[in-house]
Amino acid sequence: MSAYQKISCEDHSIYELVIMRAQSMMVAIDGKIVRIKPIDIVTKDGAEFLIFIDEFNHQQKIRADLIIIQK
């Protein structure tokens, strides 16, 4: 896996707002656009991870820099 690239303050704020409002959002993961429901953003070993519910109602965790927010 590639080295972690810090996400922008804007993206971090978007995640926090969506989490607080219990909303879903469109993102690109591995080039595929999907709807997710973020539930937390955490830091571990210097990298940020987004914990979310996927389109199949499964909880997942992914490094935040591997997600592209569809604005």
N, C-alpha and C positions, 0 to 999 in steps of 0.2 A: 504494500500500500504506500502511496506517496506521502511525503511529509505534510503535516498539518499546515494549512494556510488560514490565518485568522480571518473570521468573517467580519463584514463591515458592521459598524455600530447601527446603521440603518436596518440591516437584516436582523440583527439581534433584537432591536426594538420591535420590529414587525412580529417576530416569534413571540416575544413577551406579551404584546397586545393581543394576538390571536389566542394565546394560552389563557390569558385573563378573561377573555370574552367567551371562551369555550367554543370557538369557531373552527371551521375547517378552511383549508386553503389549497390552492393549486401550486404544485412544485414539479420540477424535473429531477428525477433520480435515475442515474444511468441512461440518460437520454430519453426516458419515458416520462410523459406528463401524467401525474396522478393527483388525486385529491386525498389529502391527509388531514388528521385532526391532531395537531401538536398538543401534548399534555405537560411537557417539561423540557427545559434546556439545562444541561448539567455540564460541569467541567471536570475532566479526569485526565491526569497526566499532561496538563497543559493544552488539552484540546477540548473543544465544546462538542457536545453530542445532543441531538434532538431526539427526544422520546415522543413517539406519536402512535396513533391508531391508523392503520392502513385501510385501504378500500375494502378489505375482507374482514375488518373488525379485529385484526391481530395487532398486538402491541409490538413495536419495533424500536430499535435505537440505531442511529446512523450518525457518523461524524458530520457536523454541520456544514463543513466546507465542501461536502460532496453533494449538496442540495442546491438547486437554483430556484429561487422564488420566482414564480410567474406573476409579474406585476401588471 
